[in-house]
Every structure is written in structure tokens, then in C-alpha cells.
Amino acid sequence: MTTPETNVNARAVLVTGTSSGIGRACALLLTRNGFTVFAGVRKPTDGEALAKEAGERVIPLQIDVTDHDDVTAVARLTASMLRERGLSLYALVNNAGIGTSAPLEFQPLDDIRRSFEVNVLGQIAVMQAFLPLLRETRGRIVNICSIGDRIAIPFGGALNGSKSAFAMMSESLRLELRPWGMHVVIIDPGAITTPAVDKTLGDPEGILRRMSPDAERLYGKFFREFISRAGERERNGSPPDVVANAVLSALRDEHPNRRYVVGKGARTLATLPKVLPASLLDRVRMKIFGLPTRFGANERN
């Protein structure tokens, strides 16, 4: 039986969101292990920088996963380039995503909608566009989700909700593609140190200003403490390479795991909902982020 190790030099992988962080680490590691990487980026300069570092095995592709026409056009372009180079598309790694933190009571609906457009619908659009190419090779899909699809945190509603939706849709797709022998793998990272940390957790004042004045009055103190603690956890997290290594395993193993839990704190967070009663789990989560642990503690304010 042909295994994923066979003729790896003829195999290509499309990785989205390779401008920095996890996606960039995946692109670099895969090229070092013989894969040709079609690297999805938002800006041409990001693609040029990655190609300069990784060499000719990286082929940058400018793609906006929220633009259906753009995704379709990039899929056609990729098919053409694969034929020209004598390559086959062995795998798709869906990594593009955004994270937002805010109290749901006041978070602008446009922000929440954007989270779902990027983290869910954009990923589905990419999978739909590239599945015909993957069927030709009985290839596989690796979806970068989040430990947040297993355990909710305060002020993380949009991220938890979108990543949970993506994980469940990935599970459904895995079952649907099973009859064709095609794997769909989920990777759930915990705390990972990437440049995205400062984008999502670096400006509590700006986030609060964009919302109703009541957001400051009701949540200001709690939200700042959450941002401080969450930011510290992420900045002290694991390097993106731990996720890239899991991706490589998911591509090389003949029988990959259905899910890989990686990164600092990930296994603990994945286990807590299984072993703690709901009331205790709530208190633990609130304590982790410096929020009141007693139910109704702020009811007079």
C-alpha cells in the first residue's frame, strides 16, 4: 500500500495564513521535509519574505478566504501550477483565522460576524474549492482549530463559538469523506506565542472605546484583568513549531489521529470539562483569569 512517505517530493500542500505564526512555521517545516508548499498570504510582501527564507519549494498565493470568487480563482490557478510542475495536491492545511476578545453583551455584531466569516465560512469555502484536487490523490485535510473549541472562556465568545463551529463541521466532513479513504484531522493548540497575541489581546482600551459606555462601567475592570492574564499566558506559551510538528505528523502518518492537542496548557484545559463538576469548572475558569469566583459577586453594581 502506498503510504504518505512515498514520493513526497511530488506532493504539494496548500497552507493558508502563512504570513506569520503557526502558518509560517508549518510552511517552513513542510518544505524542510520535502513538500512543496502553496503558501496562502493576504499581502504579496509576506509571500515574498516567506519564499526568500524557504526557497523554491514555497509558492506564495495571495488569497482572501472570505472572498468566494477569489478562493475559486486561486483554486483554478493552483490546479494549473500543479500540472505545470508535475505535482499533486496531497493536503490542505486550513490555518487562516482571527481571534477577538470582548464582552458579548456589547461586542459589535460586525466583529462577531467577521469572526465567523473568517474562522468558519472562509475555511469551508477553501475546502469546497480544493476538494476536487484532493480527491484525485485521496489527500487529506488538516484544520487548525483551538483548545477553545473544547472549553469556553469569559470574553472569548466569538472565538470559542467560531472555532467550535469549525471543529464540529470538520468532524462532519471527516465522516462524509470516510468512504473515500480521505482523512480530516483537527489540531487544537493551547497557548502559542505568535504575533497575533498583540493583535487580539494587546489593546483593551481600544476595544472598550468601540463599545457602549456601559461596557466600561460594567466590564472595564474585569476585562482589563482578563486581557492581562490571557496575554501573559499566550506570550509564555509554546512556540508555533509545536503545532507545525503536529501538522507534519498528521500528513506523514498513514493512520493519523483524529485530533491532536498541542501547546502549553492544552491537555489540562481539554481534560478539565471531563473531570470537574460544572459549578467547580466555572469557578476554576473565573479564577484563572482573575475574575470573581462567587456567583452574583457583582450584583450590586
N, C-alpha and C positions, 0 to 999 in steps of 0.2 A: 504493500500500500504506500502511495506517495505521502510523505509527511511534510509539514511546513518547512522543514530544514532543506528539502530538496530544491536545488536550483534557485536558491534565494536571490542570486544576482539578477534573475529575470523578473523578480517580483517588485511591485511598486505598492506603496502605501500612501493614501491621502490622509493628512493630518490637518485638522482645522485649528485656528487660533494659535499659530506658531510664532507670533511676534515676540513673545516673552514667556517666562514662567514654565508651566508644565508642557505646553505645546512645543516650545522651543527645545526643552530638554528631550522630549520624545523624538523630535526631528533629528537632533544631533546623535542620539543613541542609536536610532534605527539606521542611520547612514553608516555609522561605525560598524554595524553588524550586517552590512551588505545590502540593505534595502535601498531602493530609490524612493525618495520622499517627495511627493507633491505637497508643498507647504502652503496652506491657506493663510493669507495675511489680509489685513484691512488696508495697509499702506504699502506702496511699492518700495519705499526706503527700508521697511522692515524685512521684506523679502530679499532685497539686495544684501543687507547686512548678514542675514542668515546664510545665504548662498556663499558669501565671501568666507564665512567661517567653516561651513560644512563641505564646500567644494561642489563638484559637478553632480553629485548624487542628490542634491536638493534642487527641485524645480519650483520656484515660487509661483503661487497663483493668487491673484487678488480676488477676493470673494467676500460678499456681504451675505451672510446666511439668512438675513431677514428679507432679502430681495429675491423672490422666486424666479424671476426672469434671469437674474444674474447667476443664480445657482444652476439653472438649466443650461445656460450658455457655458459655464465653467465645466460642467459635466461633458458637454459635447467637445470642448477644447481638450479636455483631459483624454477622452477616448482617441482623439486624433493624435495627440502626442504619444500615447501608449503604442499605437500602431507604428508610428514613425521610428520609435526606439526599440521595437520588438519586445515590449514589456507587457505584463498583465497586471491588472489591479487585484492585488491579493487581499487588501484590507482597507477599511475606513476607520479612522480614529476621530471620533467626534469630541473635540475638546473646547471649541469656542463657547464662551459663556460669560455672563456678568453676574456680579453679586451686589445686592443693595441691602442696607440695614435702615430700619425706621419703624416707629410705632404705626401699626396698621391702621389705627383709628384716624390718623392724619396723613398717611403716606399718599401722595398724589396717584390717582388711578393710572395716569400715563406712565409713571415709573413702574408700577406693578405690571401693567400691560407689556411694557418693554422687556421686563424680566422673562415673561412667558414667550414673547416673540423670539427672543434670542435663545433662551435655555430649553425651550420645548419645540415650538413650531419651526424655528430655524434648523434644529437638528433633524427633525422629521423630513423637512424639505431636502436636506442634503442626502439623507438615507434613501429617499424615494428616487432622487436623481441618479444616484450611483449604484443602486442595487442591480440594474441590468448588467453593468460591468462586473459586479461581484458574482453574479450568478454564473457568468462564463467561467469563472475559476473556482467556483464553490468556495468563495472567500469568506471573510468574517468581518464582523463589526465590533469595535471596542468603544464603549460610551463612557466618558468621564463624567460621573455623577458627583455625589458628595456624601460624606457621612451624615450630612443634614437631611438626606432622604430617609434616614432611619430614626433620627431623634430631632425634634423641633427645639429651637431655642428662642428666647424672647427677642423681639425686634428683627427676627430673621424670617418673618412670614413669607415674603415674596421669594426669597431664595429657597427656603425649605419647601414651599409649595411647588415652585417650578422644577426643582431638582427631583422632588418626589414624583411629580407627574412624568418627568422624563424617564425616571427609573422604572415606573410601572409600565409605561409604553414600551420601554426596552425589553421588559420581561415578556410582554405580549408578543413583541416581534420575535423574540427568541423562540417561543413556542410555534409561531407561524412559519418560521424558516427551518424548523427542526426536520420536517420531512425531506428537505433537500440537503441535509447534512451541513448546514451553514450555522456557525456559532455566532451568538450575540453575547458579548461579555460586558459586565458592568464593573467599573472601578470606582470605589468610594474612598476618596482621600480624606484624611483628617486635616490637622493643621499643617499647611505647607507654606513655606516662606517664598512669596513671589512679589513682583512689583504691584500686583493687583491689590495687595493689602492696603496700601496707602490710598488707592482709589476708592475702596469700599469702606474703610474704617479710619480714614485719616482726617475727616472734616465734619465732626458732629455739629459744629456751629453753623456751617453752611447748610447741612441737612435740615436742621431745626428752623433756620430762617426761611426756607422754602415752604414751610407748612404754616398752619394757623398759629396765631399767638398762644392759643390754648395748648399747643403741643409743647411749647417751652414751659408753660405753667404746670402742666400735669406730668410731663415726662422728662423735662430737661435734665434734672439731677440723675435720674435713673439711666437715661440714655447715654449721658456722658460717661458714667461709670461702666456701663456695658461696653461702649466703644473702647475705653481704656483697657479693660481686661481682655476683650476679644482681640484687640490689636496686638497686645503683648503676647497672647497665646499664638497668634499666627506668625508674628515676627520671630518667635522662638520655636517655630515648627520645623518640620523636616524639609530638606532640600527637594526641589522638584524632581531630582533624579530618582527618588524612591517610587514616584508614580511612573516615570519613564521605564524603570526596570519591570514594573508590573505589566505595563503595556507590552514590553518585549516578550515577557513570559506568555501573555495572552496570545501573542502572534506565533510564537515558536512551538508552544506545547501542542502536541497532537490532540490532547483532550484538555483544553483549558478549563479553569474554574468558571463557574457562572458569575461569581463575584470575587473581587479582590479588595480587601480592606487594608489600606496602607496609610502610613504617615503617623505623626505623633498624636497620641490620644485616640486614634481612630477605633482601635479594638475595644477600648474601655467604653467609649461612647456608644458603640454598636451593641455592647453587652448590657449596659445599664437598663434599657427598657425591658429586657428579658428577665431580669432578676429582681428588680425593685418594684414594690407596690407603687401605684400611680401617685399617691399623695407624697410618698417619700421621694420619688423621682422628681416631682415638681420642686420640692424644697432643695434638692441637690442642684438642679439646674439654676435656680434663682441664686443660690449661694455662690456657685461658680462665677457668676457674672456680677456679684456684689449687689444683688437686688434683695428687697425684703423677702424673708422666707415665710413669714406668718401670713396666712390668708386674711385679707382685709386690713393689713397693716397700715395702709394709707387711705382708709375710707373717710377720714375726717377732712382730707384735703381735696 
